[in-house]
């Protein structure tokens, strides 16, 4: 016995494809992707870090960011730069504090510091994608970073998630 399966018309397939594409590109679809608990944790830490700098000052905040705990554990850590692209806090290498990183690129040639500063200046907060050395694995890995401008200051706190 043979079974005949009728295919949907090509027009129906195109309409379904268009609907999927619209859903993926729609802001509500982008918000659904940000529902990832790890991304939400990274975002929450960055927001809290920026608030801590704003309320207690950079020096007190840097002490919290550099010790193991809420702001630093495993591959998660808070980095702070100023709008000139100078590291103010960098827990994986504290000796780098005071160094200009404005021209730092990732292994693919992406101007990551300029991208981070652009998001901070233009939107106040947002996500940046690049590749970076994971201090926990000692390997270059893809990284998604949440950037938050410190309210009322030319400072940016950011926290990334390695993939």
NUFIFI-60858 format. One record per residue (C-alpha): residue in three letters; x, y, z. Coordinates in steps of 0.05 Angstrom, whole numbers, plus 32768, in hexadecimal, padded with zeros to 4 digits. Example, Ala and Ser with C-alpha at 12.3 -4.5 7.8 and 13.67 -1.06 7.14 Angstrom:
// NUFIFI-60858
ATOM sevo    X    Y    Z
ATOM  Ala 80F6 7FA6 809C
ATOM  Ser 8111 7FEB 808F
END
This chain:
// NUFIFI-60858
ATOM sevo    X    Y    Z
ATOM  Unk 8000 8000 8000
ATOM  Unk 801D 8042 7FED
ATOM  Unk 8012 8081 8015
ATOM  Unk 8011 80C3 7FF1
ATOM  Unk 802A 80FE 801A
ATOM  Unk 8018 8141 7FFE
ATOM  Unk 804C 8177 8007
ATOM  Unk 8036 81BC 801C
ATOM  Unk 8038 81EF 7FE4
ATOM  Unk 807A 8216 7FDE
ATOM  Unk 8055 8256 7FF0
ATOM  Unk 8043 8238 8035
ATOM  Unk 808B 8226 8042
ATOM  Unk 80A2 826D 8030
ATOM  Unk 806D 828B 805F
ATOM  Unk 8084 825D 8098
ATOM  Unk 80CD 826E 808B
ATOM  Unk 80BD 82B9 808A
ATOM  Unk 8096 82B2 80CC
ATOM  Unk 80D0 828E 80ED
ATOM  Unk 8101 82C4 80D5
ATOM  Unk 80D5 82FC 80EE
ATOM  Unk 80CD 82DA 8131
ATOM  Unk 8118 82D1 8138
ATOM  Unk 8128 8319 8126
ATOM  Unk 80EF 8339 814E
ATOM  Unk 8104 835B 8190
ATOM  Unk 80D7 832B 81B7
ATOM  Unk 80FE 82F1 8199
ATOM  Unk 813F 8312 81AE
ATOM  Unk 8124 8319 81F5
ATOM  Unk 8113 82D0 81F7
ATOM  Unk 815C 82BF 81E7
ATOM  Unk 8173 82EA 8221
ATOM  Unk 8149 82BD 824F
ATOM  Unk 8186 8290 8256
ATOM  Unk 8196 828C 82A1
ATOM  Unk 81E1 8293 8297
ATOM  Unk 81D7 82D2 826C
ATOM  Unk 81A7 82ED 82A0
ATOM  Unk 81DA 82E0 82D7
ATOM  Unk 8211 8304 82AF
ATOM  Unk 81E2 833F 82A3
ATOM  Unk 81CE 8342 82EC
ATOM  Unk 8217 8343 8304
ATOM  Unk 8229 837A 82D2
ATOM  Unk 81EE 83A5 82E8
ATOM  Unk 81FE 839B 8331
ATOM  Unk 8248 83AB 8324
ATOM  Unk 8236 83ED 8302
ATOM  Unk 8208 83FE 833B
ATOM  Unk 823E 83EE 836F
ATOM  Unk 826F 841C 834B
ATOM  Unk 823A 8453 8348
ATOM  Unk 8229 844F 8392
ATOM  Unk 826A 843B 83B4
ATOM  Unk 829F 8453 8383
ATOM  Unk 82D0 842F 8356
ATOM  Unk 8304 841F 838C
ATOM  Unk 82D3 83FB 83BA
ATOM  Unk 82B2 83D8 8380
ATOM  Unk 82F6 83C2 8364
ATOM  Unk 8306 83A0 83A6
ATOM  Unk 82C5 8378 83A0
ATOM  Unk 82D1 8368 8357
ATOM  Unk 8318 834E 8363
ATOM  Unk 8308 831D 839B
ATOM  Unk 82E5 82DA 8391
ATOM  Unk 829B 82E0 839E
ATOM  Unk 825E 82FD 837E
ATOM  Unk 8283 8325 8349
ATOM  Unk 82BA 82F3 833B
ATOM  Unk 82B6 82A8 8337
ATOM  Unk 82CF 8276 8304
ATOM  Unk 82D0 8297 82C0
ATOM  Unk 82A0 82CE 82D6
ATOM  Unk 82BF 8311 82E9
ATOM  Unk 82B0 835B 82E4
ATOM  Unk 82DC 8387 82B8
ATOM  Unk 82D9 83D3 82BB
ATOM  Unk 82F4 8404 8287
ATOM  Unk 82EE 844E 827F
ATOM  Unk 82D6 8470 8240
ATOM  Unk 831F 8479 8229
ATOM  Unk 8325 842D 8228
ATOM  Unk 8352 8427 8266
ATOM  Unk 8349 83EB 8294
ATOM  Unk 8332 8400 82D9
ATOM  Unk 8324 83BA 82F2
ATOM  Unk 833B 8379 82D1
ATOM  Unk 833B 833F 8303
ATOM  Unk 835E 830B 82D7
ATOM  Unk 839B 8339 82D3
ATOM  Unk 839A 8371 8307
ATOM  Unk 83DD 838A 82EE
ATOM  Unk 83B8 83A0 82AF
ATOM  Unk 8392 83D6 82D4
ATOM  Unk 83A4 841A 82B7
ATOM  Unk 83B6 83FD 8273
ATOM  Unk 8392 8417 8235
ATOM  Unk 836E 83DE 8211
ATOM  Unk 834A 840B 81DF
ATOM  Unk 836B 83E8 81A4
ATOM  Unk 8364 83A1 81BD
ATOM  Unk 8346 8372 818A
ATOM  Unk 832E 832B 8192
ATOM  Unk 8351 82F3 816B
ATOM  Unk 8321 8300 8131
ATOM  Unk 8335 834A 812D
ATOM  Unk 82F6 8365 814D
ATOM  Unk 8300 83A8 8173
ATOM  Unk 82E1 838E 81B2
ATOM  Unk 82F0 83C9 81E0
ATOM  Unk 82D5 83FA 81AD
ATOM  Unk 8297 83CF 81A6
ATOM  Unk 828D 83CD 81F1
ATOM  Unk 8295 8418 81F6
ATOM  Unk 8266 8423 81BC
ATOM  Unk 822F 83FB 81DE
ATOM  Unk 823A 8420 8220
ATOM  Unk 8239 8465 81FF
ATOM  Unk 8200 8458 81CE
ATOM  Unk 81D1 842D 81F7
ATOM  Unk 81EA 842E 823E
ATOM  Unk 81E8 83E2 823F
ATOM  Unk 81E7 83A6 8211
ATOM  Unk 820A 8367 81F8
ATOM  Unk 824C 8360 81D2
ATOM  Unk 8265 831F 81B2
ATOM  Unk 82AF 830E 81A7
ATOM  Unk 82E4 82DB 81B7
ATOM  Unk 8313 82E1 81F3
ATOM  Unk 8343 82BA 8220
ATOM  Unk 831B 8295 8255
ATOM  Unk 8346 8297 8294
ATOM  Unk 8324 8258 82AE
ATOM  Unk 8336 822D 8271
ATOM  Unk 8372 8255 8257
ATOM  Unk 8353 8251 8211
ATOM  Unk 8336 8284 81E0
ATOM  Unk 82EB 827A 81E1
ATOM  Unk 82AD 829E 81C8
ATOM  Unk 8293 82D0 81FB
ATOM  Unk 8252 82F6 8204
ATOM  Unk 825A 8333 822F
ATOM  Unk 8226 8360 8250
ATOM  Unk 823D 83A9 8251
ATOM  Unk 8221 83DD 8282
ATOM  Unk 8235 8426 8286
ATOM  Unk 823C 843D 82CD
ATOM  Unk 8205 8471 82D9
ATOM  Unk 8220 84B8 82D8
ATOM  Unk 8268 84A2 82C9
ATOM  Unk 8294 8494 828E
ATOM  Unk 82A0 844D 82A6
ATOM  Unk 8288 840B 828B
ATOM  Unk 827F 83CB 82B2
ATOM  Unk 8279 838B 828A
ATOM  Unk 8274 8341 8298
ATOM  Unk 827A 8309 8265
ATOM  Unk 8265 82C2 825C
ATOM  Unk 8293 8291 8239
ATOM  Unk 8274 825C 820B
END
